[in-house]
Amino acid sequence: MAIATPRTWVVGEVVTAAMLNAEVRDQWTDLISGWTNYTPSWTATGTAPVLGNGSIFGRYKLVGKVCTVNLEAVFGTTSTFGSGAWGFSVPFTAASPASSSTNFSYLGAARGHNASQWVTGTVAVAKGFAVARLFSHQHSAEWAATQPQVWVGASTNYLEAQLSYETT
């Protein structure tokens, strides 16, 4: 159950157990409930990447209209990396704040590992979209098969990202 708008109480109203459960217990249950697992889609603006024997995992926590997402992709020996900028699906479409600019995005952190090298970046989901994109701190480019490094298929090569955003 998602957090609901609180009830407006009326003077003299008889409060029942069902009302209290809905207004108090159910709201707290939503706040303290666990995260939800999902399988993100991995896409690219050019040739599609193929996970092969790698793995991809996502989980999210929705509190009201705020969604926090964790993504992890572990590349396998048969993974191929496609062409063009990568995208990873998030569970809900990002909201468009009324006062935001045309290019508004919600931002989070990303890091990747290839052999013995760590890279860091920013993960972003633009308003009105349900796809997160990663941007390299080192190269000012979107992550792709050769950005911010040349990715290879091996279980020591992976990426992680976390992002919080407002949902529609």
Stockholm file with secondary structure:
# STOCKHOLM 1.0

chainA/1-168         MAIATPRTWVVGEVVTAAMLNAEVRDQWTDLISGWTNYTPSWTATGTAPVLGNGSIFGRYKLVGKVCTVNLEAVFGTTSTFGSGAWGFSVPFTAASPASSSTNFSYLGAARGHNASQWVTGTVAVAKGFAVARLFSHQHSAEWAATQPQVWVGASTNYLEAQLSYETT
#=GR chainA/1-168 SS CCCCCCCCCCTTCCCCHHHHIIIIIHHHHHHHSCCEEECCCEEESSSCCBCTTCEEEEEEEEETTEEEEEEEEECCTTCBCCSSCEEEECSSCBCCCTTCCTTCEEEEEEEEEETTEEEEEEEEEETTCCEEEEEETTTSSBCBTTBSSCCCSSTTCEEEEEEEEEBC
#=GC SS_cons         CCCCCCCCCCTTCCCCHHHHIIIIIHHHHHHHSCCEEECCCEEESSSCCBCTTCEEEEEEEEETTEEEEEEEEECCTTCBCCSSCEEEECSSCBCCCTTCCTTCEEEEEEEEEETTEEEEEEEEEETTCCEEEEEETTTSSBCBTTBSSCCCSSTTCEEEEEEEEEBC
//
